[in-house]
Amino acid sequence: MTSEVTKKVALIAALVIALAFYFVLLGQRGIQLISDGRPAAIGLGIGVLILPLLGVWIVTATVRAGLQHQHLARRIHDEGRELDVSALPRRASGRIERAAADEVFAQVKAEWEADPDNWRSSYRLARAYDYAGDRGRARDTMRRAVRLERLERGE
């Protein structure tokens, strides 16, 4: 398991480094365009400079969210409250079959409805949404779990 995690972290680090290199190149190109002095080149240069800034924001937000989710996953694991989906039937792609995922979702949603202000319930619901294929709600619910867990820690 540690080898798997190390490989994933190395891949993420390599991608972030590649993006940083790309952002530097874009920034240099934007400055060159602005230095040209012509109005069209200046406009393009400003537009090109916005891209690396936007990219840095996206990469930072994504990595931060990933670290926050890993923190919650570690706490849930340590408390023994992970969703056990190991015995559920799977498709050839490896995803959990829809009917089984919906069953898990119904059970976890009932838990959440009983205690919606507990980050653990929200975390488990986010995972259930993900297993059921509803990525949008999974992200929203995971953000809620992160906020609730921070409140619990007093941040």
Secondary structure, 3 states (H helix, E strand, C coil): CHHHHHHHHHHHHHHHHHHHHHHHHHHHHHHHHHHHCCHHHHHHHHHHHHHHHHHHHHHHHHHHHHHHHHHHHHHHHHHCCCCCCCCCCECCCCCECHHHHHHHHHHHHHHHHHCCCCHHHHHHHHHHHHHHCCHHHHHHHHHHHHHHHHHHHCC
